[in-house]
Structures are given as structure tokens and as C-alpha cells.
Amino acid sequence: MADDIDRDTHDHDMTYENELKVDTSPMVRISIKEYDALRDQAKEAGKYITDPSLISIIDKLEELTRALRKHIVRKY
């Protein structure tokens, strides 16, 4: 029974063997100046709607609103 525990522990330990060998090749290094420019650009992009599908929906809402306004009769 002691062999089973040792083997299970060894097998479990082997699952961690590649954790120290992290491949950093997909990482990109940029300067602080470039990072700040990208961060500012992202902040600015958050202020505007740029997604074409959302723009299309908003345009359609505007069109429908104009059509509905033609049928509004206000009595004062």
C-alpha cells in the first residue's frame, strides 16, 4: 500500500514538471511611452461607439423614431 501512495505522489508531482519552463515567446515588450500611448488610445476609444453592428442598430432606432414622430398628435 505504501507503493501506491508513493507512485500517486510521484505521478502528481510530475504534473508540475513544466511549470517552471514557461514559454515567453508570445510576449511582446514595449516601452513605457508606447504603453502610455496605447492606454490613452484605449481610454479615448471607450468614449465612442465604433462597433459597426451597434452603429447599425442605432441608425435603425433613429429611423424608427422619426417614423413614429410623424404620428404624434399633441393637444395642448
DRENKOLPA-834266 format. One record per residue: residue number from 1; residue in three letters; x, y, z of N, C-alpha, C in turn. Coordinates in steps of 0.05 Angstrom, whole numbers, plus 5000, padded with zeros to 4 digits. Example, Ala and Ser with C-alpha at 12.3 -4.5 7.8 and 13.67 -1.06 7.14 Angstrom:
ATOM pos code n.c1 n.c2 n.c3 ca.c1 ca.c2 ca.c3 c.c1 c.c2 c.c3
ATOM   1  ALA 5264 4886 5156  5246  4910  5156 5264 4934 5156
ATOM   2  SER 5257 4955 5142  5273  4979  5143 5258 5001 5157
***
This chain:
ATOM pos code n.c1 n.c2 n.c3 ca.c1 ca.c2 ca.c3 c.c1 c.c2 c.c3
ATOM   1  MET 5016 4976 5000  5000  5000  5000 5017 5025 5000
ATOM   2  ALA 5041 5024 5012  5059  5047  5012 5068 5053 4984
ATOM   3  ASP 5071 5032 4966  5079  5037  4939 5058 5053 4924
ATOM   4  ASP 5032 5048 4929  5011  5062  4916 5012 5092 4923
ATOM   5  ILE 5017 5098 4948  5018  5126  4956 5042 5140 4944
ATOM   6  ASP 5065 5126 4943  5089  5138  4932 5085 5143 4901
ATOM   7  ARG 5074 5123 4888  5070  5126  4859 5050 5148 4853
ATOM   8  ASP 5028 5149 4868  5009  5171  4864 5021 5198 4869
ATOM   9  THR 5037 5200 4890  5051  5225  4896 5070 5233 4873
ATOM  10  HIS 5085 5213 4864  5104  5218  4842 5089 5227 4816
ATOM  11  ASP 5067 5213 4810  5052  5220  4786 5040 5248 4789
ATOM  12  HIS 5031 5254 4813  5020  5281  4818 5042 5302 4816
ATOM  13  ASP 5065 5296 4827  5088  5314  4825 5096 5319 4796
ATOM  14  MET 5094 5299 4779  5103  5301  4751 5084 5320 4736
ATOM  15  THR 5060 5324 4745  5042  5343  4731 5053 5372 4733
ATOM  16  TYR 5070 5377 4752  5081  5404  4756 5108 5408 4742
ATOM  17  GLU 5118 5388 4728  5145  5390  4718 5150 5412 4698
ATOM  18  ASN 5129 5420 4683  5133  5441  4662 5126 5469 4672
ATOM  19  GLU 5118 5472 4697  5110  5498  4706 5133 5518 4706
ATOM  20  LEU 5157 5509 4710  5180  5527  4711 5190 5534 4683
ATOM  21  LYS 5182 5519 4663  5190  5523  4636 5169 5538 4620
ATOM  22  VAL 5163 5562 4628  5142  5577  4615 5153 5589 4589
ATOM  23  ASP 5138 5585 4568  5147  5596  4542 5138 5625 4541
ATOM  24  THR 5157 5644 4540  5151  5672  4539 5152 5683 4511
ATOM  25  SER 5155 5666 4491  5158  5676  4464 5134 5692 4454
ATOM  26  PRO 5109 5686 4462  5087  5703  4452 5086 5731 4465
ATOM  27  MET 5102 5735 4485  5101  5761  4499 5115 5782 4481
ATOM  28  VAL 5105 5807 4484  5116  5829  4469 5126 5850 4489
ATOM  29  ARG 5149 5861 4484  5159  5882  4502 5156 5909 4488
ATOM  30  ILE 5145 5928 4502  5142  5955  4491 5152 5974 4512
ATOM  31  SER 5159 5998 4503  5169  6018  4521 5145 6030 4537
ATOM  32  ILE 5152 6043 4559  5131  6056  4575 5117 6078 4559
ATOM  33  LYS 5132 6092 4542  5120  6113  4525 5099 6101 4506
ATOM  34  GLU 5106 6078 4494  5087  6065  4476 5063 6054 4491
ATOM  35  TYR 5068 6043 4515  5046  6033  4532 5027 6056 4539
ATOM  36  ASP 5038 6079 4547  5021  6102  4554 5004 6111 4531
ATOM  37  ALA 5016 6111 4507  5001  6119  4483 4978 6100 4477
ATOM  38  LEU 4984 6074 4480  4963  6054  4475 4941 6056 4496
ATOM  39  ARG 4949 6061 4521  4929  6063  4543 4911 6088 4538
ATOM  40  ASP 4923 6110 4530  4907  6134  4524 4889 6130 4501
ATOM  41  GLN 4898 6115 4481  4882  6109  4457 4858 6092 4465
ATOM  42  ALA 4862 6073 4483  4841  6055  4492 4820 6071 4508
ATOM  43  LYS 4830 6089 4525  4811  6106  4541 4794 6123 4522
ATOM  44  GLU 4806 6134 4502  4792  6151  4483 4772 6134 4467
ATOM  45  ALA 4779 6110 4460  4761  6093  4444 4736 6085 4460
ATOM  46  GLY 4739 6084 4487  4717  6077  4504 4695 6098 4504
ATOM  47  LYS 4701 6122 4495  4682  6144  4495 4664 6144 4471
ATOM  48  TYR 4670 6128 4451  4655  6128  4426 4646 6100 4419
ATOM  49  ILE 4625 6099 4404  4615  6073  4394 4627 6068 4367
ATOM  50  THR 4642 6047 4364  4656  6041  4339 4648 6015 4327
ATOM  51  ASP 4632 5999 4341  4624  5973  4330 4603 5977 4309
ATOM  52  PRO 4609 5967 4284  4590  5971  4262 4562 5961 4267
ATOM  53  SER 4560 5938 4281  4533  5927  4286 4517 5945 4305
ATOM  54  LEU 4530 5957 4325  4517  5975  4343 4509 6001 4329
ATOM  55  ILE 4526 6011 4312  4520  6035  4296 4496 6030 4279
ATOM  56  SER 4494 6006 4267  4471  5999  4250 4445 5999 4267
ATOM  57  ILE 4446 5988 4290  4423  5987  4308 4414 6015 4315
ATOM  58  ILE 4433 6032 4322  4427  6059  4330 4414 6074 4306
ATOM  59  ASP 4425 6070 4282  4414  6083  4259 4385 6074 4254
ATOM  60  LYS 4380 6048 4258  4353  6037  4254 4334 6049 4275
ATOM  61  LEU 4343 6052 4300  4327  6064  4321 4320 6093 4314
ATOM  62  GLU 4340 6107 4304  4335  6135  4295 4314 6136 4273
ATOM  63  GLU 4316 6118 4254  4297  6117  4232 4268 6111 4242
ATOM  64  LEU 4266 6092 4260  4240  6085  4272 4229 6108 4288
ATOM  65  THR 4246 6122 4303  4237  6144  4319 4225 6166 4301
ATOM  66  ARG 4239 6172 4279  4229  6192  4261 4202 6184 4249
ATOM  67  ALA 4199 6159 4243  4174  6149  4232 4151 6151 4253
ATOM  68  LEU 4157 6146 4278  4137  6148  4299 4129 6177 4304
ATOM  69  ARG 4149 6195 4303  4143  6223  4308 4122 6235 4288
ATOM  70  LYS 4121 6224 4265  4102  6233  4245 4073 6228 4254
ATOM  71  HIS 4069 6209 4272  4043  6201  4281 4036 6212 4308
ATOM  72  ILE 4052 6229 4319  4047  6241  4345 4029 6266 4341
ATOM  73  VAL 4007 6266 4356  3989  6290  4355 3988 6300 4384
ATOM  74  ARG 3999 6324 4387  3999  6336  4414 3976 6356 4416
ATOM  75  LYS 3960 6353 4436  3938  6372  4441 3944 6387 4466
ATOM  76  TYR 3946 6413 4464  3952  6429  4487 3927 6443 4497
***
